[in-house]
């Protein structure tokens, strides 16, 4: 990783992201930029005042952050639409990673559109590290949430390239959905048929999971591979609680429009409910 960007809304939750960005800048000896965006939907005198105050606040923190990171961050305070501006600055500065803090949900405001962080992740062309907890060291335990798709392959490759999957303890989780068993009353014969089909589906999913790990050259001990049957979000949350990782790595799928707004994705569902750092990796745009 040669360059990273951390976007802050100046809240305490964003401070965790800034601290993690400083640790990453130190770990990889890379350039880093500290960005705050002022929403341009306000009277000009107010915008100018906010720009001045935000720049002064960030500049006051530079020396302390430089002690952590080993180098001073570049400070940028911009005015514009928040998600679009962050996306444009991330692309314009040539950074390899965008770092964000976890945001508090507002049920009525975010039920359809998501939090600002979720909207940024949704449109980002870069991998996004959503920071939810205080970091004092490198990531020691990483959980790779995979669905055996091209998105999972790219997420893993990106995490490796960034250096976030190193020599630490790596776990891998795959959730498969075999079929709906339901709660209907079944005869002993029907129950036996369902149980047999369930075992076969699990065996097949396990073989596909192991094949995927081999193809990706992931040497994960059996006790660190987690094969679960059920709904992805529910089972992944259970795996996260059981493994207690420092970082979750997951790919994001490029849904757009009404289907995206209403259904969301596994990654987005986890973002609002899991208090762990998450690396969300989008598939590259098709040329």
C-alpha positions in Angstrom: 0.0 0.0 0.0 1.6 3.3 -1.1 -1.1 5.8 -0.3 -4.4 5.9 1.7 -7.2 8.4 2.4 -9.1 8.8 5.6 -12.4 10.8 5.5 -13.6 12.2 8.8 -16.8 14.0 9.8 -14.9 15.2 13.0 -16.9 12.9 15.3 -15.5 10.6 17.9 -16.5 7.6 15.7 -14.4 9.1 12.9 -11.5 9.6 15.3 -11.2 5.8 15.5 -10.8 5.7 11.7 -8.2 8.4 11.8 -6.2 6.5 14.4 -6.4 3.3 12.4 -5.3 5.2 9.2 -2.3 6.6 11.2 -1.3 3.0 12.3 -1.6 1.8 8.7 0.5 4.7 7.4 3.2 3.7 9.9 2.9 -0.1 9.2 3.3 0.4 5.4 5.3 3.6 5.5 2.9 5.2 3.1 1.6 8.7 2.3 -1.8 9.5 3.8 -4.4 12.2 3.4 -6.9 13.4 6.0 -10.1 14.7 4.4 -13.2 16.5 5.7 -16.0 17.5 3.4 -18.4 20.4 4.1 -21.8 19.9 2.6 -22.4 22.8 0.1 -26.1 22.9 0.8 -25.8 25.9 3.2 -25.4 29.7 3.0 -22.0 30.8 1.8 -21.0 32.7 5.0 -21.7 29.5 7.0 -19.8 27.4 4.6 -16.8 29.7 4.8 -16.9 29.6 8.6 -17.1 25.8 8.6 -14.2 25.5 6.2 -12.0 27.7 8.4 -13.0 25.9 11.6 -12.5 22.4 10.2 -9.1 23.2 8.6 -7.9 24.7 11.9 -9.2 21.7 13.9 -7.4 19.2 11.6 -4.2 21.2 11.5 -4.1 21.2 15.3 -4.1 17.4 15.2 -1.4 17.0 12.5 1.7 16.9 14.8 0.1 14.3 17.2 -0.9 12.1 14.2 2.6 12.4 12.7 4.0 10.9 15.9 1.8 7.9 15.5 2.3 7.5 11.7 5.9 8.6 11.4 4.9 11.2 8.8 2.5 14.1 8.6 -0.8 13.6 6.8 -1.8 15.9 4.0 -4.9 17.9 5.2 -7.7 18.6 2.8 -11.0 20.4 3.5 -13.4 20.4 0.6 -16.9 21.7 -0.1 -19.4 19.7 -2.1 -21.8 16.8 -2.1 -20.2 14.5 0.6 -20.3 11.1 -1.1 -19.3 12.4 -4.5 -16.5 14.6 -3.2 -14.9 11.8 -1.2 -15.1 9.5 -4.2 -13.5 12.1 -6.5 -10.7 13.0 -4.0 -10.0 9.3 -3.4 -9.6 8.7 -7.2 -7.7 12.0 -7.7 -5.1 11.4 -5.0 -4.4 7.9 -6.4 -4.9 6.2 -3.0 -5.2 2.4 -2.7 -7.5 2.4 0.3 -10.3 4.6 1.7 -10.8 4.6 5.4 -14.1 5.6 7.1 -15.5 5.5 10.6 -18.7 3.8 11.7 -21.8 6.1 11.8 -24.8 6.0 14.1 -28.0 5.0 12.3 -31.1 7.2 12.1 -34.0 4.8 11.5 -36.2 7.2 9.5 -33.4 8.9 7.6 -31.4 5.8 6.7 -34.0 3.1 6.3 -33.9 3.4 2.5 -30.7 5.2 1.7 -28.3 3.9 4.4 -25.8 5.9 6.4 -23.3 8.3 4.7 -20.6 5.6 5.1 -22.8 3.0 3.5 -23.6 5.3 0.6 -19.9 6.0 0.1 -19.1 2.3 0.1 -21.9 1.7 -2.3 -20.4 4.0 -4.9 -16.7 3.7 -4.2 -14.4 2.4 -6.9 -11.8 1.6 -4.2 -11.7 -0.8 -1.3 -13.1 0.8 1.8 -12.0 0.0 5.4 -14.9 0.8 7.7 -13.4 1.2 11.2 -15.6 0.4 14.2 -13.2 -0.2 17.1 -10.0 1.3 18.5 -6.8 -0.2 17.0 -3.5 -0.4 18.8 -1.7 -2.8 16.6 -1.8 -4.7 13.3 -4.8 -6.9 12.5 -4.1 -10.3 14.2 -7.3 -12.2 13.4 -9.0 -11.9 10.1 -12.3 -13.4 8.9 -12.7 -13.8 5.2 -16.4 -14.0 4.4 -16.7 -15.7 1.0 -19.5 -16.9 -1.3 -17.2 -18.6 -3.8 -17.9 -15.9 -6.4 -15.6 -13.6 -8.5 -16.4 -10.9 -5.9 -14.9 -13.1 -3.2 -11.8 -13.8 -5.2 -11.2 -10.1 -5.9 -11.8 -9.2 -2.2 -9.2 -11.7 -1.1 -6.7 -10.7 -3.7 -7.2 -7.0 -2.8 -6.8 -7.7 0.9 -3.5 -9.5 0.2 -2.2 -6.8 -2.1 -3.0 -4.2 0.5 -1.1 -6.2 3.1 -4.1 -6.6 5.4 -4.0 -10.5 5.2 -0.5 -11.2 6.4 0.9 -13.7 8.9 -2.0 -13.4 11.3 -4.7 -15.9 12.1 -6.9 -16.3 9.1 -10.4 -17.7 9.2 -12.7 -18.4 6.3 -16.5 -18.7 6.4 -18.9 -19.9 3.6 -22.6 -19.8 4.1 -24.7 -21.9 1.7 -28.4 -22.1 1.3 -29.6 -25.6 0.4 -33.4 -25.4 0.4 -36.2 -24.3 2.7 -36.9 -27.1 5.2 -39.9 -25.3 6.7 -41.7 -26.1 9.8 -44.4 -28.3 8.2 -45.3 -31.6 9.7 -43.6 -34.5 7.9 -43.9 -38.2 8.0 -40.9 -40.2 9.1 -40.2 -41.2 5.5 -40.4 -37.5 4.3 -38.2 -36.4 7.2 -35.6 -39.0 6.3 -35.6 -37.9 2.7 -35.1 -34.2 3.8 -32.3 -35.2 6.2 -30.5 -37.2 3.5 -30.8 -34.3 1.0 -29.5 -31.9 3.6 -26.4 -34.0 4.3 -25.7 -34.3 0.5 -26.1 -30.6 0.1 -23.7 -29.9 3.0 -21.1 -32.4 1.6 -21.3 -30.8 -1.8 -20.9 -27.3 -0.3 -18.0 -28.4 1.7 -16.2 -29.8 -1.3 -16.8 -26.6 -3.3 -15.6 -24.6 -0.3 -12.3 -26.6 0.0 -11.8 -26.4 -3.8 -12.2 -22.7 -3.6 -9.6 -22.4 -0.8 -7.1 -24.5 -2.7 -7.6 -22.5 -5.9 -6.9 -19.3 -3.9 -3.9 -20.9 -2.3 -5.3 -20.4 1.2 -3.9 -22.8 3.7 -6.6 -22.6 6.4 -6.6 -25.3 9.1 -9.9 -27.2 9.5 -10.7 -25.5 12.8 -10.6 -22.1 11.1 -12.9 -23.0 8.2 -16.5 -22.4 8.9 -19.2 -24.0 6.7 -22.7 -22.8 7.6 -26.2 -23.4 6.2 -28.8 -20.7 6.2 -29.3 -17.1 5.5 -26.0 -15.4 4.8 -26.4 -12.3 7.0 -27.6 -14.3 10.0 -24.9 -17.0 9.8 -22.1 -14.6 9.1 -23.1 -12.6 12.2 -22.9 -15.8 14.2 -19.5 -16.6 12.8 -18.2 -13.1 13.6 -19.3 -13.5 17.2 -17.7 -16.9 17.4 -14.4 -16.0 15.8 -14.2 -12.5 17.3 -12.0 -11.2 14.4 -10.2 -7.8 14.3 -11.1 -7.5 10.6 -13.8 -8.9 8.3 -13.0 -9.1 4.6 -15.9 -9.2 2.2 -16.7 -8.4 -1.4 -19.5 -6.2 -2.5 -21.7 -6.8 -5.5 -22.6 -4.1 -7.9 -26.4 -3.9 -7.6 -27.8 -0.6 -8.7 -31.2 1.2 -8.9 -34.4 0.1 -7.1 -33.3 -3.5 -6.4 -30.1 -2.2 -4.7 -32.0 0.3 -2.6 -34.6 -2.2 -1.4 -32.5 -5.4 -1.0 -29.2 -4.0 -0.1 -26.4 -6.6 0.1 -24.8 -8.9 2.7 -22.0 -6.4 3.2 -24.3 -3.5 3.7 -26.4 -5.4 6.1 -23.4 -6.3 8.2 -22.0 -2.8 8.2 -24.9 -1.5 10.3 -24.9 -4.4 12.8 -21.4 -5.6 13.3 -19.0 -3.7 15.5 -15.8 -5.0 13.8 -13.6 -3.4 11.3 -14.7 -4.4 7.8 -12.8 -4.3 4.5 -15.4 -3.9 1.7 -14.0 -4.6 -1.7 -16.0 -3.7 -4.9 -15.6 -5.6 -8.1 -13.7 -3.5 -10.7 -15.8 -1.6 -13.1 -16.2 -3.2 -16.5 -14.4 -1.5 -19.3 
